[in-house]
């Protein structure tokens, strides 16, 4: 147990823990029955230009308005991204928001936290871990089941395998706290050291926690000639999913094959929320309802 604790908590202090290869891989692909059962949600990031501080003032939204938008468009779920909470958020605000969702018949499908667990700056990583714990507490009060997190950027000062191992140790620290609060953390394919499916999976398989998995983002493999193949690799590890209406092949945008993406998830047995995260250039007020309608048809 002492050795296990040293491996878990030594990531910020000891280079030994960073380079240890004696620990067995912890997480394998989830064994689930196919086809998966999918439910539709909408990520608040889709309305970022109206939710972000200093954004478009013509039709300002807060998260209560966003929940109403989700209800108006026939959704069952909403992802309440942490970036759009007020800076003075407190427990009273969280309760009022959770109550608003409940009375609207909307389930909070998940949340998101900004973090970098790959940094060589131990103080920054420690700060990001505390930030993660703060938002785990907040999302626990909201009743969210899963929070998507990021790995971070690599560097040219060490082998990639060392960076991935350090990231895994930090994810494990965060997951230990999340498990106590009843939440699962989902590591997103989001560029940096997770730009390739194999590297993302290498991190995940080194994290010894049942409170961990992958956030499947359909639009974030941007430098490969076959992003659908990359998505198929990570789908068996997914505990949350996001759908973008565009995908990149060799760095060039094209309209995503939504039917194919959903089939990848279903074939892997993924069951749970699928949140539209709209990032295209068309005005979201007009584009999002159309894309939601298309996704509903495909899910039916």
KEZA-919051 format. One record per residue (C-alpha): x negated, y, z negated. Coordinates in steps of 0.25 Angstrom, whole numbers, padded with zeros to 4 digits, always signed. Each point is the difference from the previous one (the first is absolute). Layout:
# KEZA-919051
XYZ
...
***
This chain:
# KEZA-919051
+0000+0000+0000
-0012+0009-0003
-0005-0002+0014
+0014+0002+0006
+0001+0014-0007
-0014+0004+0004
+0004-0002+0014
+0013+0007-0001
-0005+0012-0008
-0014+0002+0005
+0003+0005+0014
-0003+0014-0004
-0012-0003-0009
-0007-0012+0006
-0006-0003+0013
+0000-0014-0004
+0015-0001+0001
+0000+0007+0013
-0009-0011+0007
+0005-0012-0008
+0004-0011+0010
+0003-0011-0010
+0014+0003-0003
+0010-0008+0008
+0010+0006+0010
+0013+0003-0008
+0011+0002+0010
+0004-0008+0012
+0011+0003+0010
+0013-0001-0007
+0008-0013+0003
+0014+0005+0004
+0012-0005+0007
+0001+0005+0015
+0007+0008+0005
-0001+0011-0010
+0011+0009-0004
-0002+0014+0003
+0007+0013-0006
-0001+0014+0006
-0006+0012-0008
-0006+0013+0004
-0013+0006-0005
+0001+0015-0005
-0013+0002+0008
+0009+0000+0012
+0005+0014-0004
-0013+0005-0005
+0001+0013+0008
+0013+0004-0009
-0005-0007-0013
-0014+0005-0001
-0003+0012-0008
-0003+0012+0010
+0007-0008+0011
+0012+0004+0009
+0009+0010-0008
+0011-0001+0010
+0006-0013-0005
-0007-0002-0013
+0002-0014-0007
-0002-0005-0014
+0000-0015-0003
+0015+0001-0005
+0003+0005+0014
-0008-0011+0007
+0007-0010-0008
+0013+0006+0005
-0005-0001+0014
-0003-0015-0001
+0014-0002-0005
+0006+0008+0011
-0007-0009+0010
+0005-0013-0006
-0013-0004-0006
-0001-0009-0013
-0014+0004-0003
-0009+0012-0002
-0015+0002-0002
-0003+0011-0009
-0014+0004+0004
-0008+0006-0012
-0005+0012+0008
+0013+0007+0000
+0004+0000-0015
-0001+0013-0006
-0013+0003-0008
+0007+0001-0013
+0007-0013+0001
+0004-0006-0013
+0008-0012-0006
+0013+0009+0001
-0002+0002+0015
-0003-0014+0002
+0013-0005-0007
+0008+0010+0008
-0006-0005+0013
+0002-0014-0004
+0015+0003-0004
+0002+0007+0013
-0005-0012+0008
+0009-0009-0008
+0013+0008+0002
-0003+0001+0015
-0002-0015+0001
-0014+0002+0004
-0011-0010-0004
-0014+0006-0002
-0008-0009+0009
-0014+0004-0004
-0010+0012-0002
-0014+0004+0004
-0012+0005-0007
-0012+0007+0006
-0013-0006-0005
-0014-0004+0005
-0006-0013-0007
-0012-0001+0009
-0007+0013-0004
-0014-0001-0006
+0003+0011-0009
+0004-0007-0013
+0007+0012-0006
+0009+0002+0012
+0004-0015+0000
+0003+0001-0015
+0008+0012+0002
+0008-0007+0012
+0002-0012-0009
+0006+0010-0011
+0009+0006+0011
+0004-0014+0004
+0004-0003-0014
+0008+0013-0001
+0008-0003+0012
+0002-0015-0004
+0007+0006-0012
+0008+0009+0008
+0005-0010+0010
+0003-0010-0011
+0010+0010-0006
+0006+0002+0014
+0001-0015+0001
-0008-0002+0013
-0005-0014+0002
-0013+0003+0008
-0010+0011+0002
-0008+0002+0013
-0015+0004-0003
-0012+0002+0009
-0014-0006+0000
-0008+0012+0004
-0012+0003+0009
-0013-0008+0002
-0014+0006+0000
-0013-0003+0006
-0008-0002-0013
+0004-0014-0003
+0005-0013+0008
+0015+0000+0003
+0001-0013-0008
-0004+0008-0013
+0009+0011+0003
+0012-0010+0001
-0004-0007-0012
+0000+0013-0008
+0013+0004+0006
+0006-0014-0005
-0005+0002-0014
+0007+0014-0001
+0013-0006+0006
-0001-0011-0010
-0001+0011-0011
+0012+0007+0005
+0008-0013+0002
-0002-0004-0014
+0007+0013-0005
+0011-0001+0011
+0003-0014-0004
+0003+0005-0015
+0010+0010+0006
+0007-0011+0009
-0005+0006+0013
-0008-0006+0012
-0011+0008+0007
-0001-0001+0016
-0013+0003+0006
+0003+0007+0014
-0008-0002+0013
-0003+0015+0001
-0013+0002+0007
-0014+0001-0007
-0004-0014-0005
+0014-0005+0003
+0000+0003+0015
-0002-0015+0003
+0009-0011-0005
-0011-0009-0004
-0006+0011-0009
+0013+0003-0007
+0003-0015-0002
-0014-0001-0006
+0003+0010-0011
+0014-0006-0003
-0006-0014-0002
-0010+0005-0010
+0011+0006-0009
+0004-0010-0011
+0014+0006-0003
+0014-0004+0003
+0003+0014+0001
-0007+0002+0013
+0002-0001+0015
+0000+0008+0013
+0008+0011+0005
+0003-0003+0015
-0001+0013+0008
+0004-0003+0014
-0007+0012+0006
-0013+0001-0008
-0009-0010+0008
-0005+0011+0010
-0013-0005+0006
+0003-0014+0005
+0004-0005+0013
+0011-0009-0006
+0006+0007-0013
+0011-0010+0000
-0010-0011-0002
-0005+0007-0012
+0014+0002-0005
+0002-0015+0001
-0012-0002-0009
+0004+0008-0011
+0015-0003+0000
-0001-0013-0009
-0006+0009-0011
+0010+0011+0001
+0008+0005-0012
+0005+0012+0007
+0002+0005+0014
+0001+0013+0008
+0003+0002+0014
-0005+0011+0009
+0007+0002+0014
-0014+0002+0006
-0012-0010+0001
-0014+0002+0005
-0007-0009+0010
-0015+0003+0001
+0003+0014-0007
+0011+0004+0010
+0014+0002-0005
+0012-0008+0006
+0014-0003-0004
+0000-0011-0010
+0007-0013+0003
+0009+0000-0012
+0006-0014+0003
-0013-0006+0001
-0005+0006-0013
+0012-0004-0008
-0001-0014+0006
-0015+0000-0005
+0006+0003-0014
+0011-0010+0001
-0009-0011+0005
-0009+0002-0012
+0012-0002-0009
-0001+0014-0005
+0012+0004-0008
+0003+0014-0005
+0000+0014+0004
-0004+0006+0013
-0001+0015-0001
-0001+0008+0013
-0011+0010-0002
+0002+0010+0012
-0012+0007+0005
+0003+0003+0014
+0000+0014+0006
+0015+0001+0003
+0008+0008-0011
+0003-0010-0011
+0015+0006-0002
+0003-0005+0014
-0010-0012+0001
+0002-0007-0013
+0015-0003+0001
-0002-0006+0014
-0012-0009-0004
+0008-0004-0013
+0011-0005+0009
-0009-0008+0009
-0006-0006-0012
+0013-0004-0006
+0004-0007+0013
-0013-0008+0000
+0002-0004-0014
+0014-0004+0002
***
